[in-house]
Amino acid sequence: MTRAEIFAPEDSMVKLISGLYYLKQGQKKSAIERLEEADRLGSTNPNLYYNLGLAYLEVGEKEKALENAHKAYAAGFPLPGLMNRLKRAGAWRDAPPKPTPKAAQ
């Protein structure tokens, strides 16, 4: 556990940054744990979903990778890398359309 996590255990940004560090170090399971914690703490940062998708793809969990890719791109994440990797893995599907509210009758 990092000093920042001890100082601010409920800060989603600390968990996000910690998860990114572990991902860069190749510690995918630790990265996923931290990034999932950031998600549970309420982070809506598209960077979180993008990197969580990358981490899940690295450990072979394509459906979870796809789910997080859809969240990242719906939130405006600009880089197509995760989508391209999912396409190469044969796992990319477009996000289902969002339901539209019915007209008041």
Contacts in CASP RR format, 6 or more apart in sequence:
PFRMAT RR
TARGET T0000
AUTHOR 0000-0000-0000
METHOD contacts of the structure
MODEL  1
MTRAEIFAPEDSMVKLISGLYYLKQGQKKSAIERLEEADRLGSTNPNLYY
NLGLAYLEVGEKEKALENAHKAYAAGFPLPGLMNRLKRAGAWRDAPPKPT
PKAAQ
2 14 0 8 1.000
2 18 0 8 1.000
4 11 0 8 1.000
4 14 0 8 1.000
4 17 0 8 1.000
4 18 0 8 1.000
5 14 0 8 1.000
5 15 0 8 1.000
5 18 0 8 1.000
8 14 0 8 1.000
10 41 0 8 1.000
11 41 0 8 1.000
12 37 0 8 1.000
12 38 0 8 1.000
12 39 0 8 1.000
12 41 0 8 1.000
12 42 0 8 1.000
12 43 0 8 1.000
12 45 0 8 1.000
12 48 0 8 1.000
13 38 0 8 1.000
13 43 0 8 1.000
13 45 0 8 1.000
15 34 0 8 1.000
15 35 0 8 1.000
15 37 0 8 1.000
15 38 0 8 1.000
15 41 0 8 1.000
15 43 0 8 1.000
16 34 0 8 1.000
16 35 0 8 1.000
16 38 0 8 1.000
16 43 0 8 1.000
16 45 0 8 1.000
16 47 0 8 1.000
16 48 0 8 1.000
16 51 0 8 1.000
18 34 0 8 1.000
19 30 0 8 1.000
19 31 0 8 1.000
19 34 0 8 1.000
19 35 0 8 1.000
19 38 0 8 1.000
19 51 0 8 1.000
20 31 0 8 1.000
20 51 0 8 1.000
21 31 0 8 1.000
22 28 0 8 1.000
22 30 0 8 1.000
22 31 0 8 1.000
22 34 0 8 1.000
23 31 0 8 1.000
23 35 0 8 1.000
23 51 0 8 1.000
23 54 0 8 1.000
23 55 0 8 1.000
28 55 0 8 1.000
28 58 0 8 1.000
28 59 0 8 1.000
29 59 0 8 1.000
31 51 0 8 1.000
31 55 0 8 1.000
32 52 0 8 1.000
32 55 0 8 1.000
32 56 0 8 1.000
32 59 0 8 1.000
35 48 0 8 1.000
35 51 0 8 1.000
35 52 0 8 1.000
35 55 0 8 1.000
36 52 0 8 1.000
38 45 0 8 1.000
38 48 0 8 1.000
39 48 0 8 1.000
39 49 0 8 1.000
39 52 0 8 1.000
44 75 0 8 1.000
45 75 0 8 1.000
46 71 0 8 1.000
46 72 0 8 1.000
46 73 0 8 1.000
46 75 0 8 1.000
46 76 0 8 1.000
46 77 0 8 1.000
47 72 0 8 1.000
47 77 0 8 1.000
48 72 0 8 1.000
49 68 0 8 1.000
49 69 0 8 1.000
49 71 0 8 1.000
49 72 0 8 1.000
49 75 0 8 1.000
49 77 0 8 1.000
50 68 0 8 1.000
50 69 0 8 1.000
50 72 0 8 1.000
50 77 0 8 1.000
50 79 0 8 1.000
50 82 0 8 1.000
52 64 0 8 1.000
52 68 0 8 1.000
53 64 0 8 1.000
53 65 0 8 1.000
53 68 0 8 1.000
53 69 0 8 1.000
53 72 0 8 1.000
53 82 0 8 1.000
54 65 0 8 1.000
54 82 0 8 1.000
54 85 0 8 1.000
56 62 0 8 1.000
56 64 0 8 1.000
56 65 0 8 1.000
56 68 0 8 1.000
57 65 0 8 1.000
57 82 0 8 1.000
57 85 0 8 1.000
57 86 0 8 1.000
57 89 0 8 1.000
57 91 0 8 1.000
62 86 0 8 1.000
62 89 0 8 1.000
62 91 0 8 1.000
63 91 0 8 1.000
65 82 0 8 1.000
65 86 0 8 1.000
65 91 0 8 1.000
66 86 0 8 1.000
66 91 0 8 1.000
66 92 0 8 1.000
66 93 0 8 1.000
69 82 0 8 1.000
69 83 0 8 1.000
69 86 0 8 1.000
69 92 0 8 1.000
70 95 0 8 1.000
72 82 0 8 1.000
73 83 0 8 1.000
73 95 0 8 1.000
74 95 0 8 1.000
83 92 0 8 1.000
86 92 0 8 1.000
END
